[in-house]
Amino acid sequence: MKLRRRRTLETLRPLLASAASMVEICRVHYFDHNATAPLAPVAREVWLRTHDRAWQNPSSPYGAAARVKVQLDAARENLARLLGCRAARVVFTSGATEGANAVCAHLARTLPPGARVAVNPTEHPCVLEAARFFLGDRLVWLEVTRDGVVSPRAVDNLLAAGGLGAVAVMAANNETGVLQPWRELAQACRRHRAAFFCDAAQWLGKLPAAGLGAADWVIGSAHKFGGPKGVGVLVAAEDAEDFHLSRGGEQEHGRRAGTEDFPGVAAMVAEFVEAETKKVLLETERVRWREEFERAVRAALPGAEVVGAGAERLWNTVSLILPHGDNTRWVARLDKHGFQVSTGSACATGKDGPSHVLAAMRFSPERARRAIRVSAGWETMEADWQKLAEALAAVSTEVAPSDAVVKL
């Protein structure tokens, strides 16, 4: 009997090893967190609990609803404390896109006639398109360095020359991960009495948020850092008493009509607190993993470039110009190998032409079409980065150079 069992195990061992290998191959390595992040455990638990216990309308007059209102205000206070602003400035929204449109519409309506708005050309499409729609020919486009950074000195000079009513520069770029000097820009705007508008969607939950409340306007989205989709935050300027996102009710201190999604807000704030108190402390280690990945890719793929390599960047983001082949082919081949990456901003997918971010950084269209974006999450481990580098090397042999022509 023992001999038979031994023979059975010996027969099964290769099959088990093969099955384990297939499980590893089939495992998806998700590297598109800048597009959206999976719902974090803390956010999921809070979302489910509040749907069970605090689902009432916060504006209703009875006791259970009043308790939900108290919890909603507590979530607002927690978020404001971490951002460094008064709770009265915090408005809960559906996400950064709603916030961007509301801010640009407000600026167009309230700035003095003739006042212009300076905008960073590498902003997310939600800011760029809203700015073009509401502000039109009042826009002034800022210049960026080859690494994609806005110069505080250049902005200060523009402000000193007069005529600028507001400046819009994001905290961290969604395609390249490049960090902008938002603290210095906020100070310059304050000196010259201009409004500073900062899209912090990629900063929140990844880097410490302290001080962002010094900006006049801040927007963010929960799903970028592990909260639920359809929930976001907007920090309004102190003097914007007449600011409204929508009308029809007195919710959100009269600034955004409609029943508040308290379970969504509670889940967002819970994950934000979790990130601020536990996760952002791990940044140094994650930066090292990202840098080792970049070295491995450069060694395996001669000619590969890291966009914004000379600037400070998010620990989770790498924009790569690959040595050959169209970026869509790289993305498709990597997907077959179990690695999900992107060509750039998910909100710009499907548009003709190369990335507007890379164009502003003076990359040629040909080089921009070879760009992919890799964006990790807190659950991404060092081994995942290493496996992606190996997959890129393997896929390289499957992606034909862009100048190769197959004749049938």
JOBEL-V869040 format. One record per helix or strand of 3 or more residues. SS is the DSSP state (A for helix, B for strand). FROM is the first residue (numbers start at 0). TO is the last residue. Records with the same first field share a line. If there is no record, write none. Layout:
BEGIN
SS = FROM-TO  FROM-TO
END
This chain:
BEGIN
A = 1-25  40-52  62-82  86-88  95-109  124-137  151-160  181-190  211-213  221-223  250-253  261-299  326-335  345-347  355-359  364-367  381-395
B = 89-92  115-119  138-141  163-167  194-198  216-220  231-234  316-320  370-374
END
